[in-house]
Amino acid sequence: MNPALQKQPDEANSEISKIDRDDTSSTIQVTYDQENRPGRGTWGGKIEFILTCVSFAVGLGNVWRFPYLCFKNGGGAFLIPYVIMLAAMGLPLFFMEFAFGQFASVGPVSIWSISPLFKGVGYAMTTVAWLIQVYYNVIVAQAFLYLFVSFNSRPPWSSCGNWWNNPITCLDQTNSTNTTVPLKETTSASSEYYYNYILRLSSGIDEIGTPVWHLTLCLLLAWILCCLVLIKGVKSLGKTSYFTAIFPYIMLTILLIRVALLPGSLEGVKYYLTPDFSKLKDATAWTDAATQLFFSLSCCNGGLIALSSYNKFNNNCCRDAILVACINCLTSIYAGFVVFSTLGFMAVTRGVGIADVAASGPGLVFVVYPEAINQMPLPVLWAVFFFLMLVTLGLGSEFPLVETLLSTAQDEFRQYGYLQTKASQMIFRVCLCSFNFLIALPMVCNGGFYLLNLIDSALSGYPLLFICLAEVTVICYVYGLNQFRRDIELMTTVRPNWYWRITWLVITPLTAIGLIIFKIVTERPLTLDKYEYPAWAQVFGRLIGVFPIVCIPAWFIFKYCREGGWIVLREFFKPTHTWGPAEDEHRNEFLSQVREREQQKKQQQEDVETGENKLFTSQLSLGGSKLNSATCLRTTASCLALSAAQADEPSFFQSKLSIAEKLTYAHAKDLVKRGGPDFLNSSEAIAAAAAEGADTTDAANEADDEVKDSSTVGQSGPVPQFTLEEPSPKPRRSKRKAPSFSDLRDTLPKREG
């Protein structure tokens, strides 16, 4: 190990390396403290990481949301904005978070040691992940319940006549004899089973009711599975991913083969692929594509950072990001074939159009699809396959979300000496899963479905877009895009090319800003089918959406109050001593690279200063005398003012003043920038030295002799003797205005005689 790394914290912190960010950025300081970098586990193999990321990204939204968005926004034409948004926003964010987490090897909160002032972004990510995992497991619980009842000899949603059915409006597809009620006012047996039996839905969110016992038990089962799978951390999660990532594709393929043999399936596929390019003129198609990408790729909720933090340092995260993102998009398209083949079969069976049977969200997987399965041969078998696939998809996305929260909390607690043993970590994981189960109980009550839809709608709006904008801004403009690209090069030996640079720096943040503005302009009151939420629920939903965003400025205010002002707060833009690779070998390489760049930067500064010295070193004529000018513009101007102040004749002063006025505006700006308040102090020091009779320089002595013989000046007294001294540099720039030559003249002592 490098001996410098074995020093005490005070000694280690004294060895500061400065990282050059961008041409317009200042420097940041990085040191190392080994005690604050506890070891973390890694994946059992690269394939485990890939499968876990695929399982995390490919979720229920790929099955129930993407096909409906294609139907809504022009069929195959929707793929155009989807692919464009993937290239402009989705893929760059995916790669950025992969590289971000892999480089630092910590969770989405601790990783903001890159710029501690923006740690609130990490808390915002964790808040979003926590809210999503709470309501997401409720949907998994519903899928569990459907899976269990599918083992009956006859699916309970297949016919009317049960206690949960309305005998007047229920329409039995197997034996439809109801002709007294208009068709638009009827409901299917599967719809009444879902809303009246599974959910026991009340009339509104005002009637929250009590927990539904069968949903509560299934929710408890879902959280027990999460606890058991994640009890040992990432190792057990990686092993589980072999099933959660691969099994859904097997089920999708089996279902696609089955529905492709049904009548009407081809019409459904044609409807799915036929493009309607006129829909692309509507901005809604583009915002839907971007929103779907955020949820489908699981960006900006901390999950990708947490998963990639367990990677080996030299893993090719760029290749992994492209691979997983492409698999996710292809899965969405593949699931669309299964869904629209089924919708085509249902449309032919009912004798209606595909638009009349299309649905999105839980209504598709818990109402439309069970109804289609009921009309297939061997409905029990296909029901088991379908709902087992839903459970697998749901848990595959839920496990990484819970692991994100667990790893984040553990990383934070380790900094204070807690959760250092495996036993304490296991107890903590059990307690956190139990807490989440209790928080989710209101969503399995009679009015819980209204609450679930409220939270889902709130999180799909502003939070992810604001987090995206903050994350890209901090990495590209505060930490520095050039430095981030060098960090990636340190890991993968390849620096990201122009495509990543342009998207990170310009396209992605501008796209996020545009989407935020569009959502603000087009926001409408929240509804669920025909139910309109009351005013207090609308406000509550907006508060849920704003809560993660508030974490960002709240952390600013907290640090401001704690540190005591903006002057001290500026230091928190810089990385702390814990930022960088976790392993000693890579951290040493990282720090040596930083020191090397700092030496190069100092050398460049010295070269620039040497060139400036040569530029400003010239012979100035003072009444026929020649004085060596100072090594910078500040002392040159001081000499001019001093000489002019000693002149008896106004013409001499005017001639010297005109020389000073000929200094370019750019040079004057450089004087203010480099001198600041010390410019005036330097002239005062010169005047004091002259008054005390300090030793003259060679140039001043030569000028004194020549001035005595000069007829232009017309005076015989010696020029006051002075010594030019460079003021010591100040750590902070000043905004004080540079003094004028008249001010300098007034500060000098009056000549006697």
Secondary structure, DSSP 8 states (H G I E B T S, - for coil): --GGGGS-HHHHHHS-EEEE--TT--EEEE---GGG-------S-HHHHHHHHHHHHS-HHHHHTHHHHHHHTTGGGGHHHHHHHIIIIIHHHHHHHHHHHHHH-S-TTGGGGGSGGGHHHHHHHHHHHHHHHHHHHHHHHHHHHHHHHTTSSS-TTS-S-STTS-TTTEE-TTS----SS-GGG-EEHHHHIIIIIIS---SSTT----B-HHHHHHHHHHHHHHHHHHTTTHHHHHHHHHHHHHHHHHHHHHHHHHHHTSTTHHHHHHHHH---GGGGGSHHHHHHHHHHHHHHHTTTSSHHHHHHTTS-TT--HHHHHHHHHHHHHHHHHHHHHHHHHHHHHHHHHHTS-HHHH---THHIIIIIHHHHHHTSSSHHHHHHHHHHHHHHHHHHHHHHHHHHHHHHHHHHHHTTT-S-SHHHHHHHHHHHHHHHHHHHGGGGBTTHHHHHHHHHHHHTTHHHHHHHHHHHHIIIIIIIHHHHHHHHHHHHS----HHHHHIIIIIHHHHHHHHHHHHHHT----EETTEE--HHHHHHHHHHHHHHHHHHHHHHHHHHHHHTSHHHHGGGGS--TT-S-SSHHHHHHHHHHHHHHHHHHHHHHHHHHHHHHHHH--EEEETTEEEE--SSHHHHHHHHHHHHHT-SSHHHHHHHHHHHHTS-HHHHHHHHHHHTTHHHHHHHHHHHHHHTT----HHHHHHHHHHHT-TTT---S-------------SS--------HHHHHHHS-----
